[in-house]
Amino acid sequence: MSKFPNDFLWGASTSAYQVEGAWDTDGKGPSVQDVKEIPAGTTDFKVASDHYHRYEEDVKLFKELGMKAYRFSISWSRVMPNGVVNPEGLAFYQKLIDLLLENEIQPVVTVFHFDLPVYIAEQGGWENRETIQAFADYCQVLFEHFGDKVPLWQTINEQNVMALAGSVIGTSQKSMKEKFQENHHMLVAQALVTKQFHAGNFTGKIGPAPNIASVYPASDKPEDQMAALYMSALRNWLFLDVAVFGKYNHNAWHLLETIGAAPEVTAEDRQILLDGTCDYIALNYYNTMTVSSYYQKENKIDQQSGFGIPGFFQAVENKNLPMTEFGWPIDPEGFRFTLNEVYSRYRLPILITENGIGAKDVLTEDGQVHDQYRIDYLQQHIAQMELAVKDGVEVIGYCPWSAIDLISTHEGITKRYGFIYVNRTEDDLLDLARVKKDSFYWYQQVIAQNGLGE
Ligand code: BG6
């Protein structure tokens, strides 16, 4: 007997700027991802996987894979390149959503995934309060067009990563004070559009999509427990407490005040946060974190590596965990732990919107990709998700990263995640042909039997 309900949303994910390409086609304006400095040796995002031109072929493959849901993002700068609706941009998503529905694949939409339009960035980006209204206007356009067709919406992808590792993913490079003011405006914007969505009486649900990682104390020392509590407050609960309760987490607030990074919050902001709380939690899980009390240390900053805050905590390596070839820890049991922790705090349904392994996949001469390491990774995580469901956690779906190969945030196309291989390299587009990897056939089975089987 499967542990998963019959309507469990087995799916997979992508994001607009990482998969679409067509960066200036049909009226699309530039986003910060199109103009950022690209790390040496990696490709830019101009063509990506060319999904914009090949979405019909891609959806056909998603159908063959058996996907019940496709989690993707809409590009703000395609839909509203300069504050005014671009009909051709909107038409692309209209066609994509209709095609998914025809194929009985639920569209699961993130409205903002790291790709702020350049014209907004030039006016101060999220630090400028006016961006809140610009975001609300953009979301209103999406709700009016797709509100009846999209059952699950996510407001903002990995807002916590933008606040804590923005310099790596190319969204913002600012002081902590500025970053947490931006962050506050994003939280208000999220609550405002959540309220708007609810006012529209659509049948769907809306929620945030942070990157959540439970935090382990490095030892049984009491100060390490406190360090773990504070890192989790800053990295995880700050974002979810506001989304679910409409209030800042008290530990996170204390930390921000102590380091001089507490944002200015108006009485009106407080009311908006309380009025726009979410219906469910979408979360991305890649690994857990481990921390000790603070000591000075050189940190490698990216989404999944830790950092330190003087007086509060310092991330350390967890020697019990193996690493991916790109240096991210692998912790399937941590997935079960994280799901339980989130559910016991918030008691809301959880949708997994990302989980997966980045690897240097190889296309063999006979046109195959033997990604057994991906099968192992996903198999272990699904097994732990099953245990979390048995524990009593309400998980409504699993959308691993990624449906098809796409460009990594800062490590190019060499770091691949997809079930479908895209034939290109960093500097040569080759034929962009799609090739089903071994993991495609494996996941197809998992979906068909609604889980791993006995
Ligand atoms: C998440 C993002 O941080 O992890 C995705 O939401 C990203 O956009 C994914 O691609 C994997 O990270 P990376 O850096 O390997 O692309």
Boltz pocket constraint, residues with backbone or C-beta under 6 A from the ligand:
constraints:
  - pocket:
      binder: B
      contacts: [[A, 15], [A, 18], [A, 157], [A, 158], [A, 161], [A, 211], [A, 284], [A, 303], [A, 354], [A, 358], [A, 401], [A, 407], [A, 408], [A, 409], [A, 410], [A, 411], [A, 415]]
      max_distance: 6.0
